[in-house]
């Protein structure tokens, strides 16, 4: 979607590039810095002695200026099973990667203009081994370039998957690759299957979003419009809530079966969303300008 919107005019002049960079200073960079600063303050608070038992593993990482700087780029949670390079507010890895991709957008524009083969080559690299450089891999580059290709060539996914047969086939394929993804973990080829799952899942999400929009034609969309401005805020904040909430609920409920474990997991997600929304509306009421900065002016 980011690449689709970025290249929607079909051109990228010097003035357009400068204007887009200036706009993303407020929509991406400033929120990114603020949220990671807040996350680092949370990280410091977790070292408070009464909280240490709740955050075992996190508290083994020392508070230092080096880790403060790393928190804005590549804060690896060693020993906690995190293999992907992420900032301390981990959902914002996508924003970090997107900012780098935007800086490279003139080069990507040239590649897209060369045709679908280069876009396919980038996709093949992402699918197969996805090299990483300074914490940045090919994920953002591929999806941004793919979206840009669709935009510049006027390709409408809604037309490609408009038939019922195409929708059902894609959803059926998604179920198959999810199962394959789960049962092949640990295998050498699992990475390829996992990326196919991601790609197929994004298409399914697009199909579902398109269906919702079509069903909402002529109907009230006040509720959707009301919560639309909260999406980035919830996305940026939920990473600070979800892990401690999940652990707290597990300690409180102590699930003894898979069913209870799944219910506990779903409850942690629901609670995280509710708390994030409450935080958004309270902050918007008390400090609207700061809330706007955190939300990128959305």
Secondary structure, 3 states (H helix, E strand, C coil): CHHHHHCCCCCCCHHHHHHHHHHHHHHHHHHHHHHHHHHHHHHHHCCCHHHHHHHCCCCCCCCCHHHHHHCCCCCCCCCCCCCCCCCCCHHHHHHHHHHHHHHCHHHHHHHHHCCHHHHHHHHHHHHHCCCCECCECCHHHHHHHHHHHHHHCCCCHHHHCCCHHHHHHHHHHHHHHHHHHHHCCCCCCHHHHHHHHHHHHHHHHHHHHHHHHHHCCCCCCHHHHHHHCCHHHHHHHHHHHHHHHHHHHHHHHCCCCHHHHHHHHHHHHHHHHHHHHHHHHHHHHHCHHHHHHHCCCC
